[in-house]
Amino acid sequence: MRLDILLAQAHISRKKMKQALLKKKILVDDCPARKLSQNVDTGLQTITLEEQPVLGKPHQYFMMNKPLGVVTANSDAKFQTVLDLIRPEDFSEDLYSVGRLDRDTSGLLLITDNGPLGFLLLHPQYHVTKTYEVEVNGLLDDQAVQSFQKGIVFLDGTICKPATLTIRSSSSNKSRATVTISEGKFHQIKKMFLTVGVKVTSLKRIHFGDFELEPNLATGEYRVLNQAELEIVRHYLEKSY
């Protein structure tokens, strides 16, 4: 959550917050806070005000292996949502998915109640990459690789940033590949492959920034982030300084 919200929950006045910030009396992991809007988590960081600890409820962080047919939304009148897969003991009204995967796309999805984290992970200035396993209905060749590397241009003139396409297998009726992008336009990957003459038949996200989908995490299951992954979260929190 934002540092000022945490301090407000601890009944610290806005005036006192500003004065303490200017005097470098608000510390986050022993470093002076730079701004009241920075993202913090008392479960991952030590926050003090005038040498007194500021306590708060730690945030929740889950990794899910999203199944096909489920929508990335908090609620939907027609389809099951990713939050419907959260067990009652883990559920919170503040939970949301970081970014989205289409209903026919599976794989790595982060779910948290730390609102500002999603902004950090999705904002273009941080260049968080996403990698997908892709299956298409036709041949992929070096020309497709070069087109992705150059930056695909859609028919409407939209220009995609350069992407990395690695072909795993290729034949006239089916090819498998991985593709890494650093942006998230609507149906971007599907449109990119259509531009090089093939249609995506299967799409699974396996990396999101420094997070990697755990191979043993069954489709439709989720788990709390492990310690190494929480350190990745801490790293992104530090970017908000």
MDAnalysis code that builds the backbone (N, CA, C; Angstrom):
import MDAnalysis as mda
import numpy as np

u = mda.Universe.empty(723, n_residues=241, atom_resindex=np.repeat(np.arange(241), 3), trajectory=True)
u.add_TopologyAttr("name", ["N", "CA", "C"] * 241)
u.add_TopologyAttr("resid", np.arange(1, 242))
u.add_TopologyAttr("resname", ["MET", "ARG", "LEU", "ASP", "ILE", "LEU", "LEU", "ALA", "GLN", "ALA", "HIS", "ILE", "SER", "ARG", "LYS", "LYS", "MET", "LYS", "GLN", "ALA", "LEU", "LEU", "LYS", "LYS", "LYS", "ILE", "LEU", "VAL", "ASP", "ASP", "CYS", "PRO", "ALA", "ARG", "LYS", "LEU", "SER", "GLN", "ASN", "VAL", "ASP", "THR", "GLY", "LEU", "GLN", "THR", "ILE", "THR", "LEU", "GLU", "GLU", "GLN", "PRO", "VAL", "LEU", "GLY", "LYS", "PRO", "HIS", "GLN", "TYR", "PHE", "MET", "MET", "ASN", "LYS", "PRO", "LEU", "GLY", "VAL", "VAL", "THR", "ALA", "ASN", "SER", "ASP", "ALA", "LYS", "PHE", "GLN", "THR", "VAL", "LEU", "ASP", "LEU", "ILE", "ARG", "PRO", "GLU", "ASP", "PHE", "SER", "GLU", "ASP", "LEU", "TYR", "SER", "VAL", "GLY", "ARG", "LEU", "ASP", "ARG", "ASP", "THR", "SER", "GLY", "LEU", "LEU", "LEU", "ILE", "THR", "ASP", "ASN", "GLY", "PRO", "LEU", "GLY", "PHE", "LEU", "LEU", "LEU", "HIS", "PRO", "GLN", "TYR", "HIS", "VAL", "THR", "LYS", "THR", "TYR", "GLU", "VAL", "GLU", "VAL", "ASN", "GLY", "LEU", "LEU", "ASP", "ASP", "GLN", "ALA", "VAL", "GLN", "SER", "PHE", "GLN", "LYS", "GLY", "ILE", "VAL", "PHE", "LEU", "ASP", "GLY", "THR", "ILE", "CYS", "LYS", "PRO", "ALA", "THR", "LEU", "THR", "ILE", "ARG", "SER", "SER", "SER", "SER", "ASN", "LYS", "SER", "ARG", "ALA", "THR", "VAL", "THR", "ILE", "SER", "GLU", "GLY", "LYS", "PHE", "HIS", "GLN", "ILE", "LYS", "LYS", "MET", "PHE", "LEU", "THR", "VAL", "GLY", "VAL", "LYS", "VAL", "THR", "SER", "LEU", "LYS", "ARG", "ILE", "HIS", "PHE", "GLY", "ASP", "PHE", "GLU", "LEU", "GLU", "PRO", "ASN", "LEU", "ALA", "THR", "GLY", "GLU", "TYR", "ARG", "VAL", "LEU", "ASN", "GLN", "ALA", "GLU", "LEU", "GLU", "ILE", "VAL", "ARG", "HIS", "TYR", "LEU", "GLU", "LYS", "SER", "TYR"])
u.atoms.positions = np.array([
    [0.844, -1.182, 0.000],
    [0.000, 0.000, 0.000],
    [0.888, 1.245, 0.000],
    [0.264, 2.380, -0.276],
    [1.019, 3.631, -0.223],
    [1.456, 3.920, 1.212],
    [2.636, 4.494, 1.322],
    [3.184, 4.812, 2.636],
    [2.262, 5.745, 3.414],
    [1.697, 6.758, 2.759],
    [0.830, 7.698, 3.480],
    [-0.435, 7.018, 3.991],
    [-0.930, 6.015, 3.256],
    [-2.118, 5.292, 3.721],
    [-1.773, 4.458, 4.955],
    [-0.609, 3.820, 4.918],
    [-0.164, 3.058, 6.084],
    [-0.043, 3.947, 7.311],
    [0.564, 5.114, 7.139],
    [0.736, 6.029, 8.267],
    [-0.603, 6.571, 8.756],
    [-1.513, 6.814, 7.824],
    [-2.842, 7.291, 8.213],
    [-3.568, 6.234, 9.030],
    [-3.398, 4.967, 8.670],
    [-4.022, 3.882, 9.433],
    [-3.438, 3.796, 10.841],
    [-2.204, 4.282, 10.988],
    [-1.569, 4.325, 12.303],
    [-1.881, 5.637, 13.029],
    [-2.851, 6.393, 12.493],
    [-3.336, 7.642, 13.093],
    [-2.264, 8.729, 13.135],
    [-1.428, 8.768, 12.097],
    [-0.432, 9.824, 11.954],
    [-1.035, 10.927, 11.080],
    [-0.979, 12.158, 11.556],
    [-1.568, 13.264, 10.798],
    [-0.766, 13.540, 9.527],
    [-1.434, 14.132, 8.548],
    [-0.760, 14.460, 7.289],
    [0.390, 15.438, 7.528],
    [0.165, 16.368, 8.427],
    [1.201, 17.356, 8.737],
    [2.441, 16.677, 9.313],
    [2.230, 15.755, 10.237],
    [3.358, 15.066, 10.853],
    [4.083, 14.199, 9.829],
    [3.330, 13.576, 8.922],
    [3.952, 12.771, 7.863],
    [4.917, 13.620, 7.045],
    [4.422, 14.781, 6.597],
    [5.236, 15.641, 5.735],
    [6.486, 16.141, 6.456],
    [6.307, 16.515, 7.719],
    [7.458, 16.994, 8.489],
    [8.488, 15.889, 8.687],
    [8.012, 14.692, 8.999],
    [8.915, 13.562, 9.217],
    [9.635, 13.172, 7.929],
    [8.913, 13.281, 6.806],
    [9.524, 12.955, 5.519],
    [10.656, 13.928, 5.216],
    [10.408, 15.221, 5.416],
    [11.433, 16.232, 5.153],
    [12.646, 16.064, 6.061],
    [12.411, 15.645, 7.285],
    [13.498, 15.472, 8.248],
    [14.146, 14.086, 8.153],
    [13.675, 13.294, 7.169],
    [14.199, 11.934, 6.966],
    [14.012, 11.066, 8.208],
    [12.864, 11.249, 8.841],
    [12.542, 10.487, 10.035],
    [11.648, 9.279, 9.741],
    [11.264, 9.115, 8.468],
    [10.522, 7.920, 8.062],
    [11.509, 7.019, 7.335],
    [11.726, 5.841, 7.893],
    [12.693, 4.911, 7.305],
    [11.986, 3.667, 6.789],
    [12.414, 3.213, 5.614],
    [11.942, 1.960, 5.034],
    [13.173, 1.081, 4.853],
    [13.233, 0.018, 5.641],
    [14.432, -0.837, 5.663],
    [15.692, 0.008, 5.903],
    [15.594, 0.890, 6.868],
    [16.710, 1.738, 7.323],
    [17.120, 2.818, 6.323],
    [16.358, 2.983, 5.252],
    [16.639, 4.050, 4.278],
    [15.543, 5.108, 4.369],
    [15.908, 6.391, 4.340],
    [14.878, 7.436, 4.396],
    [13.872, 7.311, 3.256],
    [12.596, 7.396, 3.598],
    [11.558, 7.377, 2.571],
    [11.724, 8.600, 1.671],
    [11.475, 8.422, 0.382],
    [11.638, 9.517, -0.573],
    [10.345, 10.274, -0.829],
    [9.242, 9.558, -0.707],
    [7.948, 10.202, -0.949],
    [6.860, 9.424, -0.234],
    [5.784, 10.113, 0.084],
    [4.696, 9.475, 0.822],
    [3.871, 8.543, -0.060],
    [4.026, 8.660, -1.366],
    [3.246, 7.835, -2.274],
    [3.915, 6.503, -2.607],
    [5.125, 6.270, -2.080],
    [5.817, 5.033, -2.430],
    [5.081, 3.824, -1.869],
    [5.252, 2.709, -2.542],
    [4.570, 1.473, -2.179],
    [5.383, 0.721, -1.128],
    [4.716, 0.304, -0.056],
    [5.402, -0.416, 1.020],
    [4.572, -1.616, 1.453],
    [5.233, -2.521, 2.152],
    [4.557, -3.700, 2.696],
    [5.229, -4.047, 4.014],
    [4.491, -3.960, 5.112],
    [5.063, -4.248, 6.424],
    [5.427, -5.717, 6.583],
    [4.927, -6.567, 5.702],
    [5.295, -7.971, 5.750],
    [6.656, -8.243, 5.129],
    [7.110, -7.333, 4.284],
    [8.386, -7.509, 3.590],
    [9.427, -6.483, 3.997],
    [8.980, -5.387, 4.591],
    [9.877, -4.285, 4.914],
    [9.661, -3.821, 6.351],
    [10.677, -3.199, 6.903],
    [10.577, -2.594, 8.226],
    [10.394, -1.090, 8.052],
    [9.267, -0.579, 8.523],
    [8.967, 0.848, 8.404],
    [8.964, 1.460, 9.800],
    [9.703, 2.536, 9.969],
    [9.731, 3.229, 11.258],
    [9.461, 4.719, 11.070],
    [8.861, 5.312, 12.088],
    [8.629, 6.754, 12.132],
    [9.230, 7.260, 13.439],
    [10.239, 8.097, 13.315],
    [10.943, 8.600, 14.487],
    [11.375, 7.445, 15.390],
    [11.952, 6.433, 14.740],
    [12.542, 5.247, 15.378],
    [11.510, 4.314, 16.003],
    [10.234, 4.585, 15.786],
    [9.187, 3.708, 16.290],
    [8.613, 2.890, 15.128],
    [8.478, 1.573, 15.281],
    [7.962, 0.745, 14.184],
    [6.516, 1.096, 13.836],
    [6.241, 1.097, 12.553],
    [4.878, 1.299, 12.058],
    [4.384, -0.055, 11.576],
    [3.350, -0.555, 12.208],
    [2.850, -1.886, 11.905],
    [1.598, -1.808, 11.043],
    [1.384, -2.855, 10.294],
    [0.200, -2.921, 9.456],
    [-0.003, -4.347, 8.988],
    [-1.110, -4.597, 8.355],
    [-1.417, -5.939, 7.860],
    [-0.588, -6.227, 6.609],
    [0.184, -7.327, 6.616],
    [0.974, -7.668, 5.422],
    [0.070, -7.959, 4.227],
    [0.585, -7.699, 3.051],
    [-0.163, -7.988, 1.835],
    [-0.109, -9.468, 1.484],
    [-1.014, -9.883, 0.629],
    [-1.071, -11.256, 0.134],
    [-0.521, -11.292, -1.288],
    [0.218, -12.362, -1.589],
    [0.769, -12.534, -2.936],
    [0.632, -14.006, -3.325],
    [-0.049, -14.252, -4.444],
    [-0.250, -15.613, -4.926],
    [0.235, -15.751, -6.366],
    [0.735, -16.942, -6.686],
    [0.987, -17.328, -8.068],
    [-0.067, -18.353, -8.462],
    [-0.731, -18.118, -9.588],
    [-1.745, -19.043, -10.082],
    [-1.360, -19.562, -11.459],
    [-1.675, -20.808, -11.709],
    [-1.576, -21.364, -13.054],
    [-2.982, -21.315, -13.637],
    [-3.268, -20.215, -14.299],
    [-4.641, -19.979, -14.788],
    [-5.052, -21.032, -15.822],
    [-6.232, -21.604, -15.643],
    [-6.722, -22.569, -16.631],
    [-7.449, -21.895, -17.785],
    [-7.632, -22.626, -18.851],
    [-8.424, -22.147, -19.973],
    [-9.884, -22.010, -19.553],
    [-10.590, -21.082, -20.171],
    [-12.014, -20.925, -19.924],
    [-12.373, -20.042, -18.750],
    [-11.370, -19.612, -18.006],
    [-11.596, -18.757, -16.831],
    [-11.187, -17.332, -17.191],
    [-11.982, -16.367, -16.780],
    [-11.690, -14.983, -17.139],
    [-10.908, -14.289, -16.029],
    [-10.042, -13.372, -16.453],
    [-9.258, -12.581, -15.503],
    [-10.075, -11.358, -15.136],
    [-10.893, -11.527, -14.105],
    [-11.770, -10.449, -13.648],
    [-12.151, -10.737, -12.207],
    [-12.623, -9.707, -11.515],
    [-13.083, -9.906, -10.143],
    [-14.459, -10.563, -10.101],
    [-15.255, -10.289, -11.134],
    [-16.586, -10.907, -11.210],
    [-17.026, -10.937, -12.665],
    [-17.874, -11.889, -12.996],
    [-18.387, -12.003, -14.357],
    [-19.720, -12.737, -14.292],
    [-20.698, -12.225, -15.022],
    [-22.044, -12.797, -14.979],
    [-22.139, -14.124, -15.717],
    [-21.190, -14.413, -16.599],
    [-21.290, -15.593, -17.463],
    [-20.227, -16.641, -17.178],
    [-18.994, -16.203, -16.920],
    [-17.894, -17.146, -16.805],
    [-17.298, -17.170, -15.399],
    [-16.674, -18.288, -15.075],
    [-15.923, -18.397, -13.833],
    [-14.724, -17.457, -13.907],
    [-14.371, -16.836, -12.786],
    [-13.253, -15.909, -12.755],
    [-12.089, -16.503, -11.964],
    [-10.922, -15.883, -12.113],
    [-9.756, -16.362, -11.372],
    [-9.959, -16.223, -9.872],
    [-10.705, -15.203, -9.450],
    [-10.944, -15.042, -8.014],
    [-11.909, -16.091, -7.482],
    [-12.722, -16.679, -8.357],
    [-13.587, -17.779, -7.936],
    [-12.765, -19.003, -7.543],
    [-11.514, -19.054, -8.008],
    [-10.643, -20.186, -7.701],
    [-9.923, -20.024, -6.359],
    [-10.030, -18.848, -5.765],
    [-9.376, -18.599, -4.478],
    [-10.196, -19.220, -3.345],
    [-9.531, -19.979, -2.504],
    [-10.218, -20.629, -1.392],
    [-10.743, -19.592, -0.393],
    [-11.853, -19.891, 0.275],
    [-12.454, -18.921, 1.212],
    [-11.480, -18.405, 2.259],
    [-10.605, -19.274, 2.757],
    [-9.675, -18.844, 3.808],
    [-8.608, -17.876, 3.289],
    [-8.422, -17.832, 1.959],
    [-7.442, -16.919, 1.362],
    [-8.088, -15.697, 0.724],
    [-9.393, -15.734, 0.594],
    [-10.067, -14.686, -0.182],
    [-10.146, -13.363, 0.575],
    [-9.981, -12.285, -0.187],
    [-10.162, -10.928, 0.330],
    [-10.794, -10.096, -0.769],
    [-11.646, -9.163, -0.384],
    [-12.283, -8.288, -1.367],
    [-11.262, -7.415, -2.094],
    [-10.075, -7.265, -1.519],
    [-9.047, -6.410, -2.119],
    [-8.180, -7.140, -3.137],
    [-8.348, -8.440, -3.264],
    [-7.535, -9.198, -4.211],
    [-7.869, -8.810, -5.652],
    [-6.854, -8.825, -6.493],
    [-7.037, -8.579, -7.924],
    [-5.886, -9.235, -8.664],
    [-6.043, -9.452, -9.952],
    [-4.978, -10.034, -10.765],
    [-4.110, -8.921, -11.331],
    [-2.810, -9.157, -11.370],
    [-1.876, -8.193, -11.936],
    [-1.855, -8.404, -13.452],
    [-2.476, -7.489, -14.165],
    [-2.625, -7.684, -15.605],
    [-3.729, -8.687, -15.877],
    [-3.786, -9.153, -17.119],
    [-4.848, -10.086, -17.470],
    [-4.353, -11.093, -18.490],
    [-5.012, -12.234, -18.503],
    [-4.838, -13.231, -19.547],
    [-6.204, -13.473, -20.172],
    [-6.252, -13.619, -21.483],
    [-7.517, -13.889, -22.157],
    [-8.114, -15.202, -21.648],
    [-9.405, -15.373, -21.884],
    [-10.086, -16.583, -21.417],
    [-9.479, -17.845, -22.021],
    [-8.983, -17.733, -23.260],
    [-8.383, -18.901, -23.921],
    [-6.860, -18.939, -23.791],
    [-6.328, -18.200, -22.808],
    [-4.901, -18.217, -22.520],
    [-4.701, -18.732, -21.098],
    [-3.716, -19.594, -20.926],
    [-3.446, -20.176, -19.617],
    [-2.099, -19.693, -19.095],
    [-1.764, -20.140, -17.883],
    [-0.427, -19.899, -17.379],
    [-0.318, -18.943, -16.206],
    [0.856, -18.367, -16.081],
    [1.253, -17.587, -14.906],
    [0.416, -16.325, -14.726],
    [-0.163, -16.218, -13.529],
    [-0.919, -15.032, -13.164],
    [-0.615, -14.708, -11.713],
    [-0.278, -13.470, -11.450],
    [-0.050, -13.021, -10.083],
    [-1.325, -12.397, -9.540],
    [-1.650, -12.741, -8.303],
    [-2.838, -12.203, -7.645],
    [-2.405, -11.638, -6.300],
    [-2.846, -10.419, -5.994],
    [-2.416, -9.747, -4.771],
    [-3.482, -8.773, -4.301],
    [-3.311, -8.298, -3.080],
    [-4.159, -7.211, -2.577],
    [-3.343, -5.924, -2.435],
    [-2.131, -5.931, -2.984],
    [-1.272, -4.740, -2.970],
    [-1.549, -3.937, -4.240],
    [-2.454, -2.985, -4.122],
    [-2.904, -2.240, -5.295],
    [-1.808, -1.598, -6.122],
    [-0.892, -0.828, -5.533],
    [0.130, -0.151, -6.331],
    [1.112, -1.089, -7.023],
    [1.219, -2.344, -6.567],
    [2.181, -3.254, -7.193],
    [1.848, -3.483, -8.655],
    [0.558, -3.613, -8.956],
    [0.163, -3.826, -10.341],
    [0.596, -2.690, -11.242],
    [0.514, -1.474, -10.741],
    [0.959, -0.315, -11.516],
    [2.438, -0.433, -11.839],
    [3.243, -0.843, -10.862],
    [4.681, -0.969, -11.071],
    [5.000, -2.036, -12.110],
    [4.292, -3.155, -12.040],
    [4.592, -4.269, -12.928],
    [4.070, -4.049, -14.350],
    [3.087, -3.195, -14.489],
    [2.466, -3.002, -15.800],
    [2.856, -1.697, -16.477],
    [3.462, -0.772, -15.738],
    [3.786, 0.526, -16.317],
    [4.905, 0.379, -17.353],
    [4.740, 0.991, -18.531],
    [5.742, 0.850, -19.601],
    [7.158, 1.255, -19.199],
    [7.296, 2.184, -18.258],
    [8.634, 2.660, -17.919],
    [9.494, 1.590, -17.252],
    [8.860, 0.540, -16.707],
    [9.621, -0.502, -16.029],
    [9.966, -1.676, -16.945],
    [9.397, -1.719, -18.152],
    [9.765, -2.695, -19.180],
    [9.731, -4.134, -18.661],
    [8.682, -4.493, -17.947],
    [8.556, -5.859, -17.447],
    [8.154, -6.773, -18.610],
    [8.976, -7.785, -18.871],
    [8.734, -8.662, -20.018],
    [7.809, -9.814, -19.640],
    [7.141, -10.344, -20.651],
    [6.293, -11.517, -20.491],
    [6.681, -12.539, -21.560],
    [6.807, -13.800, -21.171],
    [7.173, -14.849, -22.111],
    [6.060, -15.892, -22.173],
    [5.748, -16.306, -23.390],
    [4.651, -17.245, -23.625],
    [5.126, -18.436, -24.445],
    [4.565, -19.601, -24.147],
    [4.678, -20.753, -25.022],
    [3.522, -20.675, -26.009],
    [3.827, -20.796, -27.294],
    [2.827, -20.589, -28.328],
    [2.805, -21.784, -29.282],
    [1.604, -22.148, -29.694],
    [1.440, -23.117, -30.771],
    [0.593, -22.462, -31.856],
    [1.035, -22.580, -33.101],
    [0.309, -21.965, -34.215],
    [0.004, -23.025, -35.271],
    [-0.881, -22.678, -36.213],
    [-1.384, -23.655, -37.170],
    [-0.631, -23.673, -38.502],
    [0.608, -23.236, -38.507],
    [1.354, -23.224, -39.756],
    [2.852, -23.103, -39.528],
    [3.552, -22.822, -40.589],
    [5.009, -22.770, -40.584],
    [5.529, -21.452, -40.008],
    [6.524, -21.564, -39.149],
    [7.275, -20.405, -38.675],
    [8.703, -20.530, -39.197],
    [9.243, -19.422, -39.696],
    [10.586, -19.465, -40.260],
    [11.398, -18.260, -39.798],
    [12.615, -18.147, -40.321],
    [13.507, -17.057, -39.930],
    [12.931, -15.692, -40.265],
    [12.114, -15.622, -41.289],
    [11.507, -14.344, -41.655],
    [10.566, -13.867, -40.547],
    [9.837, -14.812, -39.947],
    [8.950, -14.460, -38.828],
    [9.768, -13.977, -37.642],
    [10.889, -14.652, -37.371],
    [11.771, -14.250, -36.277],
    [12.251, -12.820, -36.491],
    [12.671, -12.515, -37.707],
    [13.167, -11.181, -38.028],
    [12.064, -10.133, -37.931],
    [10.854, -10.503, -38.346],
    [9.731, -9.571, -38.273],
    [9.420, -9.207, -36.829],
    [9.445, -10.206, -35.943],
    [9.210, -9.951, -34.521],
    [10.318, -9.078, -33.948],
    [11.541, -9.375, -34.342],
    [12.682, -8.626, -33.824],
    [12.650, -7.169, -34.285],
    [12.180, -6.955, -35.487],
    [12.100, -5.602, -36.044],
    [10.975, -4.808, -35.397],
    [9.887, -5.493, -35.070],
    [8.697, -4.837, -34.520],
    [7.531, -4.984, -35.470],
    [6.589, -5.840, -35.098],
    [5.430, -6.101, -35.949],
    [4.590, -4.832, -36.100],
    [4.095, -4.619, -37.317],
    [3.192, -3.494, -37.592],
    [1.835, -4.061, -37.989],
    [0.781, -3.704, -37.239],
    [-0.561, -4.172, -37.550],
    [-1.139, -3.408, -38.738],
    [-2.226, -3.922, -39.273],
    [-2.848, -3.311, -40.455],
    [-3.331, -1.894, -40.179],
    [-3.679, -1.614, -38.918],
    [-4.159, -0.269, -38.590],
    [-3.012, 0.714, -38.343],
    [-1.782, 0.247, -38.531],
    [-0.622, 1.111, -38.350],
    [0.021, 1.042, -36.981],
    [-0.591, 0.305, -36.064],
    [-0.017, 0.158, -34.725],
    [1.332, -0.556, -34.821],
    [2.338, 0.011, -34.165],
    [3.682, -0.557, -34.194],
    [3.987, -1.203, -32.844],
    [4.357, -2.467, -32.873],
    [4.732, -3.175, -31.653],
    [6.225, -2.997, -31.388],
    [6.576, -3.016, -30.141],
    [7.989, -2.994, -29.797],
    [8.647, -4.295, -30.255],
    [9.951, -4.282, -30.474],
    [10.643, -5.516, -30.851],
    [10.376, -6.632, -29.849],
    [10.194, -7.838, -30.358],
    [9.911, -9.004, -29.528],
    [10.854, -10.132, -29.934],
    [11.063, -11.058, -29.007],
    [11.944, -12.190, -29.269],
    [11.125, -13.431, -29.551],
    [11.253, -13.972, -30.751],
    [10.564, -15.197, -31.155],
    [11.599, -16.303, -31.293],
    [11.412, -17.384, -30.545],
    [12.308, -18.537, -30.617],
    [11.506, -19.747, -31.065],
    [11.827, -20.286, -32.222],
    [11.094, -21.416, -32.779],
    [11.589, -22.708, -32.146],
    [10.664, -23.503, -31.620],
    [11.001, -24.791, -31.009],
    [10.839, -25.937, -31.989],
    [9.816, -25.889, -32.771],
    [9.590, -26.886, -33.825],
    [8.705, -26.238, -34.869],
    [8.834, -26.687, -36.123],
    [8.062, -26.044, -37.179],
    [7.755, -27.023, -38.302],
    [6.516, -26.992, -38.748],
    [6.082, -27.786, -39.902],
    [5.008, -27.012, -40.630],
    [4.538, -27.548, -41.725],
    [3.571, -26.816, -42.546],
    [2.219, -26.656, -41.874],
    [1.896, -27.528, -40.905],
    [0.574, -27.433, -40.272],
    [0.603, -27.136, -38.767],
    [1.808, -27.128, -38.165],
    [1.876, -26.801, -36.738],
    [3.303, -26.425, -36.357],
    [3.424, -25.351, -35.592],
    [4.726, -24.927, -35.082],
    [4.590, -24.566, -33.613],
    [5.682, -24.766, -32.897],
    [5.739, -24.379, -31.485],
    [6.877, -23.399, -31.300],
    [6.645, -22.419, -30.409],
    [7.661, -21.381, -30.195],
    [7.456, -20.743, -28.833],
    [8.429, -19.927, -28.427],
    [8.257, -19.034, -27.288],
    [8.422, -17.615, -27.804],
    [7.680, -16.706, -27.212],
    [7.769, -15.304, -27.610],
    [7.815, -14.439, -26.355],
    [8.700, -13.470, -26.369],
    [8.848, -12.556, -25.231],
    [8.549, -11.141, -25.688],
    [7.620, -10.484, -24.997],
    [7.231, -9.115, -25.317],
    [7.417, -8.239, -24.081],
    [7.455, -6.931, -24.301],
    [7.634, -6.001, -23.181],
    [6.492, -4.997, -23.097],
    [5.375, -5.335, -23.711],
    [4.185, -4.486, -23.654],
    [2.970, -5.386, -23.632],
    [1.780, -4.813, -23.619],
    [0.594, -5.642, -23.494],
    [-0.619, -5.071, -24.206],
    [-0.502, -4.911, -25.515],
    [-1.648, -4.436, -26.289],
    [-2.732, -5.509, -26.343],
    [-3.955, -5.098, -26.650],
    [-5.115, -5.995, -26.676],
    [-4.900, -7.109, -27.697],
    [-4.950, -8.366, -27.225],
    [-4.754, -9.540, -28.090],
    [-3.461, -9.438, -28.893],
    [-2.446, -8.841, -28.313],
    [-1.242, -8.511, -29.063],
    [-0.575, -9.724, -29.709],
    [-0.327, -10.763, -28.945],
    [0.412, -11.903, -29.487],
    [-0.363, -12.578, -30.613],
    [-1.654, -12.728, -30.440],
    [-2.466, -13.345, -31.493],
    [-2.403, -12.523, -32.776],
    [-2.471, -11.204, -32.630],
    [-2.409, -10.321, -33.800],
    [-1.025, -10.354, -34.445],
    [0.019, -10.461, -33.620],
    [1.377, -10.506, -34.155],
    [1.570, -11.725, -35.042],
    [1.082, -12.870, -34.604],
    [1.242, -14.081, -35.407],
    [0.361, -14.047, -36.654],
    [-0.825, -13.458, -36.546],
    [-1.660, -13.308, -37.743],
    [-0.942, -12.479, -38.806],
    [-0.167, -11.502, -38.349],
    [0.565, -10.639, -39.274],
    [1.599, -11.424, -40.077],
    [2.141, -12.503, -39.480],
    [3.119, -13.316, -40.221],
    [2.467, -14.551, -40.822],
    [1.118, -14.581, -40.866],
    [0.401, -15.581, -41.640],
    [-0.017, -16.851, -40.928],
    [0.032, -16.872, -39.603],
    [-0.403, -18.063, -38.871],
    [-1.344, -17.651, -37.738],
    [-2.115, -18.630, -37.269],
    [-3.078, -18.374, -36.194],
    [-2.661, -19.108, -34.932],
    [-2.746, -18.425, -33.804],
    [-2.418, -19.037, -32.516],
    [-3.511, -20.033, -32.135],
    [-3.093, -21.250, -31.817],
    [-4.040, -22.281, -31.377],
    [-3.875, -22.614, -29.896],
    [-2.750, -22.219, -29.312],
    [-2.514, -22.441, -27.888],
    [-1.553, -21.374, -27.381],
    [-1.875, -20.814, -26.198],
    [-1.052, -19.733, -25.651],
    [-0.984, -19.886, -24.136],
    [0.243, -19.948, -23.624],
    [0.455, -20.133, -22.193],
    [1.579, -19.228, -21.726],
    [1.322, -18.407, -20.713],
    [2.361, -17.533, -20.176],
    [3.196, -18.301, -19.163],
    [4.522, -18.231, -19.314],
    [5.424, -18.971, -18.431],
    [6.333, -18.046, -17.616],
    [6.492, -16.803, -18.052],
    [7.282, -15.824, -17.295],
    [6.546, -14.493, -17.251],
    [6.645, -13.823, -16.127],
    [6.135, -12.462, -15.979],
    [7.194, -11.707, -15.207],
    [7.965, -10.870, -15.898],
    [9.104, -10.233, -15.260],
    [10.073, -11.292, -14.769],
    [10.445, -11.210, -13.508],
    [11.359, -12.189, -12.917],
    [10.640, -13.395, -12.327],
    [9.331, -13.421, -12.441],
    [8.567, -14.560, -11.930],
    [8.463, -15.644, -13.003],
    [8.619, -16.887, -12.579],
    [8.542, -18.024, -13.497],
    [7.475, -18.995, -13.011],
    [6.641, -19.465, -13.936],
    [5.588, -20.411, -13.571],
    [6.223, -21.697, -13.045],
    [5.818, -22.093, -11.862],
    [6.343, -23.327, -11.280],
    [5.821, -24.530, -12.063],
    [6.703, -25.378, -12.571],
    [6.276, -26.529, -13.379],
    [5.316, -27.462, -12.660],
    [5.471, -27.574, -11.344],
    [4.637, -28.508, -10.580],
    [3.319, -27.900, -10.104],
    [3.078, -26.650, -10.452],
    [1.814, -26.013, -10.060],
    [0.738, -26.420, -11.055],
    [-0.211, -27.221, -10.600],
    [-1.235, -27.775, -11.493],
    [-2.126, -26.672, -12.056],
    [-2.653, -26.921, -13.230],
    [-3.570, -25.976, -13.853],
    [-4.775, -25.730, -12.944],
    [-5.069, -24.480, -12.704],
    [-6.189, -24.125, -11.839],
    [-5.815, -23.987, -10.377],
    [-4.563, -24.323, -10.035],
    [-4.104, -24.209, -8.661],
    [-3.324, -22.910, -8.450],
    [-3.153, -22.549, -7.197],
    [-2.363, -21.366, -6.858],
    [-1.642, -21.640, -5.547],
    [-0.649, -20.816, -5.254],
    [0.078, -20.937, -3.995],
    [0.607, -19.575, -3.582],
    [0.953, -19.460, -2.319],
    [1.596, -18.253, -1.800],
    [2.997, -18.169, -2.399],
    [3.448, -16.962, -2.713],
    [4.806, -16.797, -3.228],
    [5.823, -17.275, -2.196],
    [6.879, -17.951, -2.699],
    [7.932, -18.400, -1.797],
    [8.865, -17.243, -1.454],
    [9.852, -17.515, -0.615],
    [10.703, -16.445, -0.118],
    [11.488, -15.764, -1.235],
    [11.988, -16.557, -2.172],
    [12.736, -15.971, -3.290],
    [11.846, -15.055, -4.122],
    [10.610, -15.452, -4.315],
    [9.676, -14.643, -5.097],
    [9.266, -13.388, -4.336],
    [9.171, -13.499, -3.015],
    [8.865, -12.315, -2.219],
    [10.001, -11.300, -2.293],
    [11.223, -11.780, -2.452],
    [12.349, -10.866, -2.640],
    [12.223, -10.121, -3.969],
    [11.654, -10.779, -4.967],
    [11.390, -10.109, -6.240],
    [10.367, -9.000, -6.030],
    [9.327, -9.292, -5.246],
    [8.322, -8.271, -4.921],
    [8.994, -7.098, -4.225],
    [9.849, -7.402, -3.257],
    [10.552, -6.342, -2.540],
    [11.352, -5.462, -3.512],
    [11.976, -6.099, -4.484],
    [12.745, -5.361, -5.492],
    [11.848, -4.385, -6.248],
    [10.657, -4.843, -6.625],
    [9.737, -3.953, -7.345],
    [9.217, -2.844, -6.430],
    [9.031, -3.157, -5.150],
    [8.612, -2.111, -4.225],
    [9.657, -1.003, -4.146],
    [10.918, -1.400, -4.184],
    [11.990, -0.421, -4.118],
    [11.988, 0.511, -5.324],
    [11.437, 0.047, -6.446],
    [11.369, 0.892, -7.629],
    [10.403, 2.055, -7.443],
    [9.511, 1.920, -6.467],
    [8.555, 3.001, -6.240],
    [9.167, 4.126, -5.420],
    [10.411, 3.961, -4.985],
    [11.058, 5.002, -4.180],
    [11.379, 6.197, -5.055],
])
